[in-house]
Each structure stands twice: as structure tokens, then as C-alpha cells.
Amino acid sequence: MSMRHALAAATLGTTLAFGALAVPAQAAPKKADTASDDVFYTTQATKQYTCAKTTCRVKRNLFAGQPLSISCYYVGQSVSGNNIWYYTTTWQYEVWVDGYTPGQHINTGADPRPGIPRC
């Protein structure tokens, strides 16, 4: 075995033996896979509903500036001229809650936001 191969084998063996010790701690797992790793925020106080209509049951009241993750979008009832709703997940009071939130009240930049799939 040449010196170069011996050195490469020794380096690989050392990396395999000690590599697990050098792996940084992983972040806590997310509640659900999302279409985007981006975090979005509510632009005003709004609600999360069981469906994409304001007549559906309210799951949670959201405050202005509430962080949300978005899984997909849905075409639903028009809210202030915008009929795009997002299926969102948020963390509040140590509980994950999923529901439909009017796109009109989320800072997505465009509705539907490019890259977010339809539900």
C-alpha cells in the first residue's frame, strides 16, 4: 500500500471514528412538513378556522405579528377581495394548532405565494 493510500485510509478511519462526536445538535423536529421553510406573520389580528370560510368554527384567535408556517393554499371565501386562504400551523400556549387563515391577513407578498402548493 502506498503512503498516500495509507494516509487516506487513516484519515477516513479517524473521521468515521470521531465524526459522530463532531455532529452539531439538531433542532427540535417541526410539527409538520411545510411547503416553505419561511416563517410568515399575520399583518393584523385574525383567526384560524376549521375551513376556508369565516362562518366555520374558529380554532384560534391570532394576534398581529403572530408567526405562522404555511403548508398549502386553498381558494375559499373572499375576505376584503382576496379569496386565497392558507393552511397554517402556529405555536401558541404550548400547543400546535393547524387551520385555515385568510391570505389577506398574512404577509406572503402575493396570493397565492409562488412555491406554495394548492391543498
Buried (B, 14 or more C-beta within 10 A) or exposed (E): EEEEEEEEEEEEEEEEEEEEEEEEEEEEEEBEEBBBEEEBBBBEEBBBBEBBBBEBEEBBEBEEEBBBBBBBBBBBBBBEEBBBBBBBBBEBEEEEBBBBBBBBBBEBEEBBBEEBEEB
